[in-house]
């Protein structure tokens, strides 16, 4: 028996780009050997890919650290390093991914659909890329950029055309087992269904997916019973099949309470299309109860069925098909995530004075530049210093009140400020 997991957090890391190479041509009969260090390859991306054969996030629960491979380093003779292969993680349809700032990255609605989760870093440039008329023999190269790294929140909202709605033991599991290919557990006690069951229903040339969702009870919107775990899966169903048991003392009261729970959880759900079904019409007194229900729900068409004896099922299935033809397919949620630096272009760095009196420089753009340098290469350090001046850091430090001889810290690197 598989465990149903519909929410998990995972750390995702794009691969780091390979380092550029510092090399020079050393060939016979070549009097002036120029730079020949190649560029590093790009790091791999992390993708989630939709798999209609999966219905739980259990794989991610036991794979909390997902890391793409790094690009290979540049080589001599101008040979570039190979790009790393991308990493693909298969997830169920209906998977929604948020980043560590709770911004939506995207969701997966279709089989084979790939969603970019974390980008790999660009490969560093080798010294052959820095050759110019002014510097014909550069003796430095760039290191590869780091890949994106963050803790992602992954949620699953079961994707189904039709969701079965109703109190526990109204016959949802029996119904899905007789109209679809789902093999649901059936018993006469609360919460038989502890995880959603999906089944495919075929009606002549049409088909739809139906979900038997965990039983709903009063105060579910507050987390009572299976509460929120149930309700969040209702959001993605295009049609709700509201099943009422004629064994209940008051089916109309059940109908009102279930709809109230939906509205309290998400007001938009009160407008979701519902098909009302009176189940267990084979029990004693069912006819009187359904007649009383029709008096209360004057403008609602009620379908009478017995899932156990399979009566009334064909008419119900045709009604579902007709209703689904009038309801548009789900649109994906709109992502707010943009794969660029969050710093503004006119403010690529931040200056603050730390508790130890050191002037600290930070910022995503600055972090990227810093990670590209080899701090053990004097030429690379000089180039980095020029980049800092071009960013306006010298002027900004003066405005911040720095004095000659004070220390500046850029991440793990410290230097003395000299005018």
N, C-alpha and C positions, 0 to 999 in steps of 0.2 A: 504493500500500500504506500503510495507516494505521499509525502508531506506537502501540504499546501502552504506556500510562502508567497505573500503578496506585497511585502515591503522589506527593503534591505538597504543598507548603506555599504558602498564599496569604494576603495581608493583606486583611482585610475591614473595612470601615468603614461603619457606619450613618450616614445623613444627619443633619446638625445641624438642630435646630429653628430656625425663623425667629425673629427678634427681635421683642419687643413694641414697640409704637409709643407715643411720648409726643406727644400732640396735645390741643388744646382746641377746643371748638366756637367758631366765629366766624361767627355768622349774624346777619343783620339782624333787629332787633326781639327779640333774645334778650338780656336784660339781663345774666344771669349764665351765661356759657358754661362748662360743666363739661368734665371730661376726656372725650376721645373716641378715644383711641388703642386700636386693636384688638390682639388676640393674634397671635403668629406661628404659622405652620402647623408640624405635626410633620414631622420628617425621615423619609425613607423607610427601610424595613427591607431587609435583604438576605436573600433566601430561596434555597435550593437546591431544585430541583424535579426529580422523577424522570422520566427519559425512556427508555423501553424501546428506543428506536432507537440509543442510545449504548452503547458497550462499552469506553470508555477515558476517562481524565481529561486527554486531550491538550489540550482547550480551556483548562483551568485552567493547564496548563504554560506557555501563552503569554499568560495573563491573570492575572498574579500580584497585581494590585492591584484589588480589587473595591470600589467605593464607590457607595453609594446617593446620591441627590440630596438637597439640603437643602430644608427647608421655606421658604416665602416669608415675608417680614416682614409684621407687622401694618400696617394702613393707617389713615388718618384716618376720621372719622365712624363709629368703632366697627367698621370692617370687618376681619375676621380674615384672616390670610394663608392661602394654600392649603396643604394637606398635600402633601408630595412623593409622587410615585408610588413604589411599591416596586420593587426590583431583583430580577429572577428569573434565576437561572443554572441551565441545564439540565445534569444530571449523570446518569451511568448508575445503574441499579438496583444496589444493593449498596454504594453510597457511604456511608462512615462518616466523621463529622467530629468532631474533637477541638479544644478551645480551647488557648490558650497555656499553660495549667496542666495540660494533658493530661487534662482532664475531658471525658468524652463529651458532645457536644452532641446527637447522635442519628444515626440511619441511615435510609436511604431504601430501602424494599422494594417500593414499588408505583408504577406509572406514574401520573404526575400528582400524586404525594404531595409536599407542600411542607414543607420543614423551615426554621424560623426560625434563621438563623445569627447575625445582628447586628441589634440593635434601633436604630431611629433615635431621635434626641433629641426631647424634648417641646418644643413651641413656647413661647417666653417670653410672659409676660402683659403686655399693654399697660396704660397707666396708668388706663384705664377700670375695670380689674379691682381696683384698689387704692383706689378711692374709698370713703370711709366718713364717718360723722358727724363723726369727729375730724379727718379729712383729706379735705376735699371737693374739693381740687384737687391731687392727687399729681403731682409733676413728674418721676417716674422710671418706668421700666419694666424688665422682665427681658429678658436675652438668652436665646436658645434654648439648650437643653442639647446637649452634644456627643453624637453617636451612639457606640455601642460600637465599639471599634477594637482588633483583636488579630490575631496571626498564627495562622491555623487550619491544622491538619494534616488533610489529606484523604486517605483511603485507599479503595481499591476492592477489595472481595472479591466475585468473580464470583458472581452469584446463579443457580444452576441446581438443578433437581431431582436431576439425576444427574451425577456427575463420573466421568470415565474415568480409572482408576488403573492404573499399570503402568509398566514400564521403557520407555525409548525403543525404537521400532521393533517394539513388540508388535502393532501394527495399529490403534491408537486412531484415527488420522486417517482410515484407510480405513473403519473402522466408522462413525464419525460422518457420513462423506460418503454412505454408502449407506442409513442409517436416518433421516437428517434432511435439512433444507434447507441445511445448512452446506456451504461449499465450502472444504474443508481442503486445505492443501498436503501432498502425500504423496511420501515418498522413503525410501530404505533407509539412512538414516544418523541418528546421534544428534541429538536436539533439532530435528527438522523443525518442530515446533510451538514457536515462540518466544513466543507469546502465546495466551491462551485463545481457543478457537473455540466459539461457541455455535450450537446448532441446535435447531429445533423438530421434535419427533417426534409424529406423529399415528397413533393406533391406534383405528380405528373412531370412537367418540364421545369418546375420551379423548386427551389430549395432555400432553406434558411437555417440559421444556427440558433438553438434555444439553450438557455442556461437555467439550471435549477440552482438557485442561490440559497444560502443558509437562511433558516426560518427567522422571520421578523416578529418581535414582540413589542409591547408598549414600552415607551421610553428608550427605544433603541437608539435614537438620536443622541442620547446622553451616554451611550456606551453600554447600556444594559443588555445582557445576553451576548449575542454576537454583534450587536449594535453597529458601530461604524464599519466594522469589517464587512458586513452585509451591504450597508447603504452605499458605500463608495462604488460598488460594482453595478448598482442600479443605474448610475449616471450614464454609462455608455450603452445601455440597451435602448434600441429605437422604439420598441413597443413593450409594454408591460402587460402580461397576462395575469390579471388579478383573480386568483382562485379563492372561492368561498366554499367552505364545507357545509353541507346541509345536515351534518351531525351537530353543528354548533347550536347553542341555545339562541343566539341572536346574530345571524349572518350580517345584517345591516350594521350592527354595532361594530363588528369585526372590520367591515369595509371602511367605516369612518375612521377607526383608530389607525389602521394601516396607512390610509391616505394622509392622516394628520402627521404621522411619523415622517413620511416622505417630505411633506411641506416644511416641517421643523428642521429637517436636515438640509434641504436645499429647496428654496421656494420655487425654483424653476421646474422642479419635478412635478408640481401640481398640474402643469400643462402637458406633461408627457402622455402620449396616447395610451389608453388602457382598453383592453378587451376583458369584460367581466364574465367569469365562468362560474356556474353553480355546479360543483362536483358532488359526487356521492348521491346522485339522484335515485339510486337503487335502495336507499335506506328508508325506513318507515317515517312518514311525516315530511318527506322531502318536498312533495308537491305543494303542501300548504306553506312551507317556509319560502319557497321560491316565489309563490304568488304574493306573499307579504313583502318580499324583497322588491318585486316589480312595482308595488304601490309606492314604495319609498323612492325608488330610482326610476321615476316615470319616463325620463328621456334617455335611459341607458338600455341598450340591447343586451340581454343576458342569455348566454349559451348554456344549455342544460347538457351535462355529460355525466358519464360514469367511467372514470379511468380504469376501474377494476374490470368492468364488463365490456369496455371499449365502445360504449354507446355514445353517439353524438360527436365522435372524434373527427370524422371526415369533414363535416360541415365546419367545425372549428378550424381545422387546418386550412381550408379554402379561404375562410375569413381572414386568417392571419396573412396569407399570401396577398390577398387583395389590399389589405391595409398597408403592408410593407411597400407595395408598389407606389403608394401615394406619399411615402415618407422618404426624404432624401437620405443618402448615405452620410455617415458621420464625417465631419470635417476635422482635420488635425488641429490640435491646440497650436496657438501662435507662439513661436519661440521668441524670447526676449534676449537670448544669448547671442552675442556678436564676438567672433573670433578676432578681436583686435585688442590693443592695450587699452585698459580702462582709464589711463591717465590722459588728460587733454593734451593736444599737440603743443600748445603754448606753455605747458607746465609738465615737462618730461621728468622732473625730479622734485624732491621734497627735501628741505633743509630744516633740521632742528638741532638744538643744543642738548646733548645728553646729560645725565646726572653727574657724569665724571668730567664735564666741561669740554668734551670733544664735540666738534661739529659733525653731525651724522648726515650723510646723503643717502636717499632712498628713492624708490620709484621703479615701476616696471620697465620702462624704457632704459633707464640706467642699469638695472639689473641684467637686462639682455646684453648691453654693451660690455658690462663687467665680465660676464661669463664667457664672452668671446676671446678675452685676452689671456695670454700666457704670462702670469705675473713674474715668471723667472726669465723672461726675455726682455732685455732692456729696450729694444726697438719697439716691441709691442706696447710696453709701458709708455714710451714717448708718444706713440700714436694715440693711445687712450687719453693721454693728457691733452692732446690737440682736440680730440672729440669732446672732452669736457669743456674746453674753452669755447668750442663752436656751439655747445648747448647753452652757454651763458652762465656757467657755474661760477667762474671767477667773479663776475660782477655781482652775482647773487650772494656769494660769501661775504663780499665787502659790505653789501647792504645789510647782511645779518650781523655785522659788527666784528668780523674776524680780525685778529691782529697777527702781525708777522711772527712766525714761529709757533703758532697754535696748531693743534693736531686736527686733521680731517679724516674721518672714517667712511669708507665706502664698502659696506658689507664687511668682509673679513680683511680688507686692505686698509692700512693706515699710512698717511704721509704728512710731512710737515709743510705747512703753508708758508711759501716765500713769495713776496711780491717781485 
